[in-house]
Amino acid sequence: MYKRMSIDELLQVQTWFFDRLRQLQQKEWHMTFLSFLKYRFQDARRVYLFEKNKPYMRLYHLDDWLVRFVDETEKIDIMLDKAWLDRVHNLIKNKSAMKTISSNESLLDQLLVEFQQWKFSTIWWKPYLVFDIETTIQQSTPTYFEMSYDIVSWADHSLQLEYSYVDRDSMRDLADRLLAFDWWIIWYNNIWFDNPVLLRNCWYDAEKISLLQQKSLDPFLVFYKLTGRRMSLANVAAALIGAWKTLASWMEWSELIKQYKATWNKKLLEKVKLYCKNDVEITLGVVLYLLAYKNVHFDGSLYTVDEETFMSLGSREWQDVDEESAQSLF
């Protein structure tokens, strides 16, 4: 999955894309960026560049001076015509301009600032809540609720982003709040995992779960229905907004929560809480990306994801999920 942005949009975002283009030119001892391209395309219209046996850039000479660049590091897919190739040629010679680009805010930071300014606060005229739960495996309950964070789009975030934390003692209050919530409820893989797990931990029945599913939107389902691939939140967030999880895996989180319960070390608690909160933030970032750019690029195809598509693909009629087969994919 790749970001397909215009060159103007890309110039406003913190990125190393243009630095890599300059490094390519310098690495092969070319005086200019355009001379590097002419040399590379003299015998082939498709060029793969490798570093330590891994591809990090693909170049395609499509037509005359129309060139497609695919950056495997930052997941950028962009096409430049002759006019833009000339501008990039001049840009990467300008050290001052290159420093300006590297000092820009990240794409996630820019999207969150716009969110704080009340942009992208509704989907089809309805506000939304983004949440995540963290679980462990217990003998008594196969999937055991530990904690949750959520953020509501219709709250005042002008001073700072306001997240709500919920521990196990308050999980029923969370469930009741979601059931009473009259807007969209969003999480990555919530329809197959978070929704049924939360409500079953509260001993709610299938009717309650179905009620929650009816107002839920799931970005995982959007990407799955578009591409046929089961893509993790970690991979999607890294590709679309350049953001990452705070821990390497759920297994690492599970081990930390186990250590916390054995020692009651507050630093461990803060680390596991940060993991959950960060998951909510990067999920919000993915949602904001879709609302702002309305597309994703995957395997050479550009998919439109406007609000109507998000609603259509991100929802589904609930089917009973056996608790042992329900799993957090991410």
Legacy VTK file of the C-alpha trace (Angstrom):
# vtk DataFile Version 3.0
C-alpha trace
ASCII
DATASET POLYDATA
POINTS 330 float
0.000 0.000 0.000
1.361 3.393 -1.040
0.623 7.099 -0.691
-0.368 8.687 -3.994
0.071 12.420 -3.444
0.668 15.344 -5.754
4.152 16.813 -5.780
2.817 20.007 -4.173
1.344 17.974 -1.306
4.559 15.991 -0.937
6.623 19.189 -0.678
4.605 20.223 2.384
5.337 17.011 4.315
8.451 15.941 6.179
10.020 13.330 3.941
13.394 11.919 2.909
12.125 11.171 -0.596
13.972 14.072 -2.250
17.144 13.347 -0.259
17.087 9.807 -1.624
16.787 11.132 -5.181
19.814 13.360 -4.610
21.728 10.456 -3.063
20.975 8.328 -6.140
22.424 11.010 -8.374
25.535 11.461 -6.242
26.088 7.744 -5.662
26.485 7.153 -9.383
28.627 10.262 -9.928
26.201 12.196 -12.093
26.413 15.967 -12.243
22.627 16.398 -12.329
19.470 14.488 -11.489
18.275 14.590 -15.104
21.538 13.121 -16.365
21.138 10.304 -13.848
17.656 9.524 -15.239
18.879 9.600 -18.858
21.648 7.178 -17.987
19.371 4.811 -16.099
16.718 4.721 -18.817
19.050 4.350 -21.804
18.752 0.539 -21.795
15.592 -0.121 -19.757
12.257 1.497 -19.060
11.999 -0.114 -15.623
14.763 0.166 -13.019
14.994 -1.480 -9.595
17.455 -0.066 -7.093
18.673 -2.238 -4.222
20.426 -1.748 -0.926
21.646 -4.808 0.993
19.639 -7.045 -1.375
16.405 -5.174 -0.660
14.668 -2.914 -3.199
14.283 0.631 -1.938
13.297 2.489 -5.124
11.604 1.595 -8.420
11.704 3.853 -11.476
9.418 3.535 -14.506
9.882 5.460 -17.763
6.257 5.584 -18.902
6.108 7.987 -21.852
8.591 10.577 -23.120
9.492 12.387 -19.871
6.750 10.919 -17.701
8.470 9.012 -14.898
6.950 7.054 -12.032
8.868 6.809 -8.755
8.004 4.190 -6.129
9.806 4.709 -2.825
9.723 1.451 -0.853
11.042 3.095 2.325
8.344 5.737 2.797
5.744 4.045 0.567
5.420 6.967 -1.836
4.166 6.401 -5.382
4.366 9.496 -7.562
4.484 10.360 -11.272
6.409 13.377 -12.574
6.146 14.914 -16.028
8.918 16.941 -17.700
7.986 20.189 -15.952
8.030 18.545 -12.529
11.231 16.647 -13.284
12.850 19.995 -14.031
11.554 21.407 -10.750
12.825 18.414 -8.774
16.137 18.710 -10.637
16.439 22.311 -9.405
15.102 21.511 -5.945
17.649 18.882 -5.015
20.461 21.286 -5.953
19.096 23.813 -3.434
20.395 22.913 0.033
18.229 25.532 1.725
15.051 24.178 0.127
16.011 20.619 1.090
16.441 21.662 4.717
12.993 23.264 4.658
11.383 20.011 3.521
13.158 17.970 6.203
11.953 20.422 8.876
8.279 20.140 7.873
5.804 18.380 10.139
5.059 14.724 9.505
1.906 13.824 7.605
0.323 12.443 10.788
1.094 15.646 12.690
-0.433 17.746 9.915
-3.587 15.634 9.833
-3.959 15.831 13.624
-3.584 19.625 13.550
-6.381 19.827 10.984
-8.459 17.502 13.160
-7.959 19.905 16.070
-9.274 22.656 13.796
-12.546 20.699 13.331
-11.664 19.385 9.874
-12.650 15.782 9.089
-14.750 15.634 12.265
-17.692 13.851 10.603
-18.295 10.954 8.223
-21.457 11.439 6.203
-22.463 14.274 8.588
-22.110 12.092 11.688
-19.303 12.393 14.291
-17.326 9.302 15.223
-15.443 7.659 18.080
-12.140 5.830 17.537
-11.232 3.233 20.162
-8.980 0.278 20.910
-8.993 -2.434 23.548
-6.047 -4.457 24.785
-6.511 -8.038 25.934
-4.661 -10.957 27.445
-5.370 -14.679 27.542
-6.786 -16.018 30.830
-7.914 -19.534 31.739
-11.342 -18.290 32.847
-11.886 -15.997 29.848
-10.078 -16.871 26.580
-9.891 -13.184 25.634
-9.657 -11.016 28.723
-10.254 -7.243 28.546
-7.412 -5.264 30.157
-7.774 -1.632 29.073
-9.002 0.750 26.414
-8.509 4.235 25.001
-10.878 6.230 22.827
-11.210 9.668 21.257
-14.402 11.381 20.050
-14.276 13.589 16.955
-17.001 15.932 18.214
-15.079 16.951 21.378
-13.076 20.169 21.701
-9.488 19.195 20.865
-8.307 22.752 20.161
-5.864 22.845 23.096
-4.829 19.178 23.009
-6.154 15.835 21.836
-8.470 14.438 24.501
-8.282 10.661 24.949
-10.325 8.675 27.473
-8.689 5.793 29.348
-10.708 2.827 30.629
-9.426 0.021 32.869
-11.106 -3.330 33.496
-13.079 -2.009 36.462
-14.783 0.505 34.144
-15.206 -1.674 31.056
-18.986 -2.014 31.512
-19.273 1.779 31.566
-17.364 1.806 28.260
-19.656 -0.846 26.783
-22.755 1.079 27.853
-21.292 4.314 26.466
-20.665 2.682 23.092
-24.120 1.110 23.030
-25.677 4.515 23.757
-23.394 6.325 21.292
-25.484 7.576 18.362
-22.603 8.076 15.919
-19.976 5.963 14.148
-17.699 3.690 16.184
-14.357 2.958 14.526
-11.460 0.671 15.232
-9.151 -1.472 13.147
-10.683 -4.968 13.115
-13.371 -3.958 15.641
-16.197 -5.854 13.930
-14.393 -9.190 14.124
-12.598 -8.662 17.414
-12.959 -5.608 19.674
-16.737 -5.287 19.659
-17.636 -8.916 20.498
-14.735 -9.317 22.940
-15.630 -6.183 24.917
-19.318 -7.013 25.181
-18.735 -10.674 26.001
-16.410 -9.635 28.822
-19.420 -7.694 30.128
-21.694 -10.735 29.660
-23.829 -9.005 27.043
-25.711 -11.144 24.544
-25.679 -11.358 20.750
-28.469 -8.768 20.456
-26.281 -6.142 22.148
-23.290 -7.084 19.999
-25.418 -6.769 16.871
-26.546 -3.314 17.991
-22.925 -2.217 18.339
-21.958 -3.686 14.970
-24.677 -1.744 13.168
-23.005 1.583 13.916
-19.412 0.398 13.512
-16.999 1.196 10.680
-13.835 -0.846 10.256
-10.874 0.369 8.115
-9.529 -3.191 8.080
-12.636 -4.310 6.191
-12.268 -1.397 3.754
-8.753 -2.466 2.782
-9.623 -6.166 2.828
-12.611 -5.731 0.499
-10.623 -3.482 -1.852
-7.482 -5.602 -2.102
-8.342 -9.091 -0.844
-5.398 -8.839 1.579
-5.473 -8.974 5.391
-3.273 -5.987 6.201
-2.169 -5.149 9.722
-2.636 -1.753 11.322
1.152 -1.504 11.720
1.749 -1.911 7.978
-1.112 0.352 6.903
-0.144 3.143 9.326
3.511 2.987 8.283
2.581 3.163 4.594
-0.100 5.858 4.685
0.913 8.201 7.513
4.485 7.239 8.379
3.571 6.213 11.941
4.418 3.116 13.946
3.379 1.163 17.014
5.341 1.791 20.224
6.127 -1.920 20.733
7.242 -4.584 18.288
4.313 -6.936 18.898
1.299 -7.802 21.029
3.426 -10.538 22.633
5.772 -7.859 23.953
2.779 -5.914 25.309
1.399 -9.062 26.940
4.727 -9.742 28.651
4.880 -6.150 29.949
1.369 -6.280 31.422
2.296 -9.584 33.080
5.394 -7.965 34.604
3.322 -5.018 35.778
0.843 -7.272 37.588
3.739 -9.053 39.288
5.575 -5.888 40.385
3.019 -3.018 40.244
5.753 -0.936 38.652
4.006 2.230 37.425
6.561 2.741 34.645
5.471 -0.578 33.126
1.822 0.492 33.372
2.572 3.751 31.563
4.345 1.827 28.803
1.416 -0.535 28.193
-1.054 2.375 28.337
1.016 4.313 25.808
0.902 1.341 23.437
-2.901 1.310 23.552
-3.227 5.091 23.257
-0.800 5.206 20.343
-2.818 2.550 18.514
-5.859 4.826 18.775
-3.861 7.790 17.472
-2.478 5.988 14.436
-5.904 4.512 13.657
-7.325 8.041 13.827
-4.485 9.094 11.518
-5.404 6.404 8.973
-9.061 7.526 9.082
-8.014 11.171 8.633
-5.798 10.189 5.701
-8.740 8.536 3.948
-11.000 11.524 4.649
-8.361 13.965 3.368
-6.940 12.133 0.335
-9.796 9.729 -0.493
-7.571 7.100 -2.133
-5.025 4.352 -1.599
-2.606 2.863 -4.106
-2.015 -0.895 -4.045
-0.312 -3.301 -6.477
-0.430 -0.807 -9.334
-4.093 0.080 -8.821
-5.506 3.313 -7.430
-8.600 2.813 -5.266
-11.003 5.623 -4.439
-12.093 5.659 -0.788
-14.531 8.530 -0.349
-16.933 8.731 2.584
-19.598 6.687 0.828
-17.083 3.939 0.003
-15.779 4.013 3.575
-19.311 3.509 4.902
-20.174 0.822 2.379
-17.034 -1.301 2.678
-16.300 -0.612 6.336
-19.576 -1.964 7.680
-21.202 -5.381 7.560
-24.040 -7.406 8.943
-22.764 -9.098 12.095
-22.230 -12.830 12.106
-21.592 -14.673 15.348
-17.884 -15.041 16.062
-16.812 -17.866 18.313
-14.632 -16.411 21.066
-11.859 -18.921 20.485
-11.657 -18.073 16.776
-11.997 -14.310 17.261
-8.496 -12.919 17.358
-6.749 -9.633 17.225
-4.935 -9.679 13.921
-2.795 -6.799 15.064
LINES 1 331
330 0 1 2 3 4 5 6 7 8 9 10 11 12 13 14 15 16 17 18 19 20 21 22 23 24 25 26 27 28 29 30 31 32 33 34 35 36 37 38 39 40 41 42 43 44 45 46 47 48 49 50 51 52 53 54 55 56 57 58 59 60 61 62 63 64 65 66 67 68 69 70 71 72 73 74 75 76 77 78 79 80 81 82 83 84 85 86 87 88 89 90 91 92 93 94 95 96 97 98 99 100 101 102 103 104 105 106 107 108 109 110 111 112 113 114 115 116 117 118 119 120 121 122 123 124 125 126 127 128 129 130 131 132 133 134 135 136 137 138 139 140 141 142 143 144 145 146 147 148 149 150 151 152 153 154 155 156 157 158 159 160 161 162 163 164 165 166 167 168 169 170 171 172 173 174 175 176 177 178 179 180 181 182 183 184 185 186 187 188 189 190 191 192 193 194 195 196 197 198 199 200 201 202 203 204 205 206 207 208 209 210 211 212 213 214 215 216 217 218 219 220 221 222 223 224 225 226 227 228 229 230 231 232 233 234 235 236 237 238 239 240 241 242 243 244 245 246 247 248 249 250 251 252 253 254 255 256 257 258 259 260 261 262 263 264 265 266 267 268 269 270 271 272 273 274 275 276 277 278 279 280 281 282 283 284 285 286 287 288 289 290 291 292 293 294 295 296 297 298 299 300 301 302 303 304 305 306 307 308 309 310 311 312 313 314 315 316 317 318 319 320 321 322 323 324 325 326 327 328 329
